[in-house]
Amino acid sequence: MARRVPARARSVGGPRSEGGVRPNTGAAGGGAEDALHVFDELLQQGRGGGASIRSLNRALAAVARDSPAAAVSRFNRMARAGAGKITPDLCTYAILIGCCCRASRLDLGFAALGNVVKKGFRVDAITFTPLLKGLCADKRTSDAMDIVLRRMTELGCIPNPFSYNILLKGLCDENRSQEALELLHMMADDGGDVSPDVVSYTTIIDGFFKEGDSDKAYSTYHEMLDQRILPDVVTYNTIVAALCKAQAMDKAVELLNRMVKNGVTPDCITYNSILHGYCSSGQSKEAIGILKKMGSDGVEPDVVTYSSLMDYLCKNGRCTEARKIFDSMVKRGLKPDVTTYGTLLHGYATEGALAEMHDLLDLMVRNGNQLNHHVFNILISACAKHQNVDVAMLVFSKMRQKGLTPDVVTYGTLIDGLCKSGRVDDAMLNLEQMISEGVTPDNVIFNTLIHGLCTSGKWEKAEELIFEMINRGICPNTISFTSIIDNLSKEGRFIESEKIFGLMGRKMDEAMKLLSGMVSVGVKPDTVTYNTLIDGYCKISRMEDALSLFREMGCNGVSPSIITYNIIMQGLFQTGQTGAAKEIYVRIIKRGIQLEISTCNIILQGLCKNSLTEEALWMFQNLCLMDVKLETSTFNIMIGSLLRGGRKDEAKELFAALSANGLTPDVVTYTLMIENLIEDGLLEESDNLFLSVQKNGCVPNSRMLNCIVRKLLHKGELGRAGVYLSKIDQSNFPLEASTAELLILLVSGGKYNQHMKALPEKYHSFVKTRVSASHLLPAKQACRGTLLLHQIRTVHRHHHRRRMLPMFRAHMVFHLEVIQEPLTHSHTHPMACHRNSLRMGERFGCLPIFEPDAITYTSLMDYLCNNGRCTEARTIFDSLVKKGLKPDITAYSTLLHGYATKGALVEMHALLDLMVQNSIHPNHYIFNILICAYAKQEKIDEAMLVFSKMRQQGLNTDAVNYRTVIDVLCKLGRVYDAVLTFKQMINEGVSPNAIVYSSLIHGLCTCDKWEKAEELILEMLDRGICLDTIFFNSIIDSHCKEGRVIDSEKLFDLMVRIGVKPDVINYNALINGCCLAGKMDEATKLLASMVFVGMKPNCVTYNTLINGYCKIKLVGWRMR
């Protein structure tokens, strides 16, 4: 609707004033054109015709809203018209500055500001606002701060809260939230007219959350409340979103309720965050409940709400339900956007529901939604996945017809589909077309093509493609090769995997070909070229090649630099070739090359690491006499080496000599010395040395403080450790996992409880919980495991949650080792203990930060099952379900494995039925558990039936399944069936591994089928499976323990015949077999044979022989 025209303008019947300007309604650009006409008429009329600068400014502002460039053009016309027409004022220049900034021309904006100052206008804070926004958007917040804190004041302009809020947002966007907080405190401390408001605090809270520092975010939130600044809906939305992202849904809902209680109405964004949080944590029922609650609370769900819920359902294979949500959204009058359609299309594509996908696509087109790259990529991927590559090509063509140029993802999807369907040549043509269109292929596309070429046996072409990658600046590193090897291995193509692995090993050789190519075309390699190649050889420990290249440098007239020598020496020291490294050092001295301290450090470090401390000390002393400027790091190398060698007095002398050389100790130096003092029990001296750290201008870091705490905890000095723990907290350093581990171990023992007062308050909850447990729980030890669950829930909010939670889970087993009584008494039921421990948490003010999740319960179940306590594990499982947590496949498999180990087949089947009822389908691991369970009970027919059912479920049998069946068949003497199963395995493309061969060879040897066993061993060699002493030892040892010494000897001879050199373990196994069989003469001959071939018998060898002679009463031999 047009604004009302002022009466004065209507009465004269003159041109339209700014009052007649229509705001831009988007109707064919009518608003913009109207504003342009008004501006032109007013400018033509001029001051003499009754037009005012205010009228022109309004018209210019209306033009600027739609087209900043047009507004700048109109301003220029106004300036050219001169003072006779109308003169721009401060407001006009402010509009101009805003237009320049929106057009990303900050230089023109500042030029306009210069004109404002030159013309004598008194600028205000609003004039600077677009410039500040522009600088912050360009990540130049420091420049913006200079303007606000210095320049504006110089021009007599007082920054307003909006100016500061722009700075705060800019700092937070650059991950400088701590600086933003300091700026906020400066605002508050200045005591001027500008005080932080709710926007200021909300901006910083959001910044801390985005940086992952939730502790500081909550601290800032509480500070805001202390300042009596009430949070608004944006503040609450920020915190709710962070809680949901961390999947702390109980806390998020609690905050939602508090928000309503405080009179702040949640908006759609609030509910969207909670709904997304429920979806991310797999709680679909609660997510749907939030959707219903939105309606009852009068908040209309938007497209994002429905899209989030649909996305969760589609990702979990529930596209039918997602479609219902989609239809209900349309019924409510909301128009799905391309993202919503893309979500549902991707779900259908994943499920292979191509008919539904095409129907939805037609609906999308009918409703006027344009297909974008993402939608086309989904279609191409779906077709390629279901072997409809021709259809995928057709979709690819249609994409071009729609005016969309395929991007790297589109080409990558199509090339992947073509390679998987064996059409590698077509894939290569698409690569050429892609390059000709200016689309640069990435590492993924090259890896796909190389994989396809390798699969097709086109190795030369694959190597060419690798070189093309290098030419394009895409380095085919180990990750690239590993992905190809992994894909080939998964498909059972081990021969191809070995070839590509060999190709990776030959990468340096191929790089050498490039070097030869450089020379052949007249490009002379320089020192940098050689350094790069030598460094590559050193990193893969091919020192002979590195040295050969090093010698070649001199022949080609390229002088090695000090960097070349450093690379060579470092490689030699790392491979233990200290003599060669020393020769390189002598060559440096002879050539008169100026020694750099980095070279000296490499040599000293290398000598110390190779236990040549004396030589390192001699060289260090010479360096002190030479004109070489030593560094603190040089002293650190020597001090560390001397301390490790127990030469503590010499280390102290070196420490004292630092100042004599004009150097000051650094954090590493102090850490080494303080750790040594603590080790020697000189605690007072260590404390005094620490006090001198900061006095000498050295700031302790996280690593230093954590090292000191660990040393003190090792010595049992909890009181002193508490002092340094406080310093860690004061500096906001993280508590390292190893430090936390040691602290928990000491606390768990209860030995040091009387010293716990010396620790910071936040560490007391561990001890308080345990002390209170003795009063609250009749059977304390039975509830240790459950109390640990409480400890996980009640970690103080100042702990670093991301670091502490995994560490607590990892150490659950340690705490469970002290459980002495079963959890079967009614008064010690897990849930009862859980409630009691929660009451303890409330009593001591421990705020639960997070609830035990499925992993927590599964860890506890795993421990109980591993200790044969499946009944108690089932109790834990039931309590997990009662808590409303959904057991995942890992929880079921943990309990199934426990039942299988105990042979409780009835309970195992009951749990399996429950698992299927809850729509959790058995995977490879579950089927392996079942097969093993039957095999253990020697019910091989039932095991084979499960093996068949696995195929019916659509699961491809893998090497583990076959290995289990073959192993059981061999153990039951059904070697013929095992061989048939082995052949079936190979026919299905499943490559047998060394363990499968080992089981089968052992079975064949047991049945005296030595020829067949030897054939299998040779087949292993053909398949490239490494046959080493470990492989043969497992079979020899097994035969010996079964009393089949003759078979073991035959296998030993076979091992020697195929070129595998026996080690001391092989001899020991065979000697043990002879001793067990009472064949001491043969055992003695084997001992003599060992010595003859240069194999040194060890203690195990002699102990075995002594025990053997004792058993046959030949004590005299034993004494010998």
Secondary structure, 3 states (H helix, E strand, C coil): CCCCCCHHHHHHCCCCCHHHCCCCCCCCCHHHHHHHHHHHHHHHHCHHHCCCHHHHHHHHHHHHHHCHHHHHHHHHHHHHHCCCCCCCCHHHHHHHHHHHHHCCCHHHHHHHHHHHHHCCCCCCHHHHHHHHHHHHHCCCHHHHHHHHHHHHHHCCCCCCHHHHHHHHHHHHHCCCHHHHHHHHHHHHHHCCCCCCCHHHHHHHHHHHHHCCCHHHHHHHHHHHHHCCCCCCHHHHHHHHHHHHHCCCHHHHHHHHHHHHHCCCCCCHHHHHHHHHHHHHCCCHHHHHHHHHHHHHCCCCCCHHHHHHHHHHHHHCCCHHHHHHHHHHHHHCCCCCCHHHHHHHHHHHHHHCCHHHHHHHHHHHHHCCCCCCHHHHHHHHHHHHHCCCHHHHHHHHHHHHHCCCCCCHHHHHHHHHHHHHCCCHHHHHHHHHHHHHCCCCCCHHHHHHHHHHHHHCCCHHHHHHHHHHHHHCCCCCCHHHHHHHHHHHHHCCCHHHHHHHHHHHHCHHHHHHHHHHHHHHCCCCCCHHHHHHHHHHHHHCCCHHHHHHHHHHHHHCCCCCCHHHHHHHHHHHHHCCCHHHHHHHHHHHHHCCCCCCHHHHHHHHHHHHHCCCHHHHHHHHHHHHHCCCCCCHHHHHHHHHHHHHCCCHHHHHHHHHHHHHCCCCCCHHHHHHHHHHHHHCCCHHHHHHHHHHHHHCCCCCCHHHHHHHHHHHHHCCCHHHHHHHHHHHHHCCCCCCHHHHHHHHHHHHHCCCHHHHHHCCHHHHHHHHHHHHHHHHCCCCHHHHHHHHHHHHHCCCCCCCHHHHHHHHHHCHHHHHCCCCCCCCCHHHCHHHHHHHHHHHHHHCCCCCCCCCCHHHHHHHHHHHHHCCCHHHHHHHHHHHHHCCCCCCHHHHHHHHHHHHHHCCHHHHHHHHHHHHHCCCCCCHHHHHHHHHHHHHCCCHHHHHHHHHHHHHCCCCCCHHHHHHHHHHHHHCCCHHHHHHHHHHHHHCCCCCCHHHHHHHHHHHHHCCCHHHHHHHHHHHHHCCCCCCHHHHHHHHHHHHHCCCHHHHHHHHHHHHHCCCCCCHHHHHHHHHHHHHCCCHHHHHHHHHHHHHCCCCCCHHHHHHHHHHHHHCCCHHHHHC
